[in-house]
Amino acid sequence: MILFLQRCKIIKIMNKDNINTTEDEDLSITNSNNNINTFDIESLIYCIRGVQVMLDKDLAMLYGVETRIINQAVKRNTRRFPSDFMFQLTKEECSKSQFVILNGKRGQNLKFLPYAFTESGIAMLSSVLKSQTAIEVNIRIMRTFIAMRRFLVNNTQIIQRLSTIEYHQVETDKRIDEVFNRLDANAQPQQGIFFDGQIFDAYQFVCGLIRNAQRTIVLIDNYVDETVLSILDKRNENVSATIYTANLNQQLQIDLQRHNSQYPMIEIIRFHKAHDRFLIIDNEVYLIGASIKDLGKKWFGFTLIKEITAEEIINKIRL
C-alpha cells in the first residue's frame, strides 16, 4: 500500500497563521526571519523504508535554521537518536526518490546524503533544539502525524481497495503491452489473395512466414525446385525444414545434395496423398493456393487454418 519514497499526501490540516519565533540563547542558531510562514507539513512527509519520515533539510526549513545546525545538534546527542528515530538515506534511495533532496552546493554529486527522521526522532529534536520556533513547529508536526494516522485508520478499507485496483491495473497494462508486442513482432495477415504480377509481394509474404519460424517449417507441395530451397534458407538458425512432395525427381535430388553440402540441411520426403499446398510454421498451418515456386505468377489465395493443429497434420502424414 505504501510505495517506496512516495509522498504521503493525504489531508490538509495546516492553518495559515504565522508562527512567532524567539532565538534560543542556549544554542548557536541564527534565524533569518523572526516570523516563519506556515508550510504544508503534510506534503513534506514521505514514506521511506516503510515508515513515515521527514528529511533534515525540510525540518531545517520549518525551524528556520541551516541543515547543518540540525545535524550538528544530533551528532552531539547521538544516544538520543537510535536507528528507529533517524537514519541516513543511501545513494540508491536518493536516485530513486520522487522529491528534491539536494539544494545548491549541498549534494550536487550526492556528497552529503540526507538524514530522515521518524515521528519519534522529530519529537526528540524538540529536546535538542530548545528554541521556541522548534517547539511550536514540532507541535504542528506531531498534530500532522496524528491526523494522518487517524485518516488511515478511518479509511483503511478504501485505501486497500485503491491498492487492489492499482495492482490489477498494473497487471492489466502488462498483459496489454505483451499482446501489442506480439502483434507488432508477428504482424502477418491470416488470409488474403495475391493477383498475377504481385510476384514480389507474394515472395515477401512467404519469406516473412519463414523468418517467423522458431522451431520447425514443414512444406507440403508437389512442385518443388531449387527456388524453394533458396526461400527456406531464409529461416532462423536451428529451425528445421522438411518438404513433403510427390515429385522427388533426380534433378531435385541433385539440387538437394548440393544445397545440403553448403547450407543448413533441408529434408525432402516423398508423399503422394496431398493435392493442396500447406505451409506449417511451428504450430500454425497455412493453406497456400499455389506452389511456392510459382508465387505471384497467377492468382492464388492463402488462409491460416485454425480448426486443425500442425501436430494433427504431421501425425496423419506419418500414418
Buried (B, 14 or more C-beta within 10 A) or exposed (E): EBEEBBBBEBBEBBEEEEBEBEEBEEBEBEBEEEEBEBBEBBBBBBBBBEBBBBBBBBBBBBBBBBBEBBBEBBEEEEEBBEEEBBBEBEEEBBEEBEBEBBEEEBBEEBEBBBBBBBBBBBBBBBEBBBBEBBBBBBEBBBEBBEBBEEBBEEBEEEBEEEEEEEEEEEEEEEEEEEEEEEEEEEEEEEEEEBEEEBEEBBBEBBBBBBEBBEEBBBBBBBBBBBBBBEBBBEBEEEBBBBBBBBEBEEEBEEBBEEBBEEEBEBEBEEBEEBEEBBBBBBEBBBBBBBBBBBBBBEEBEBBBBEEEBBEEBBEEBEE
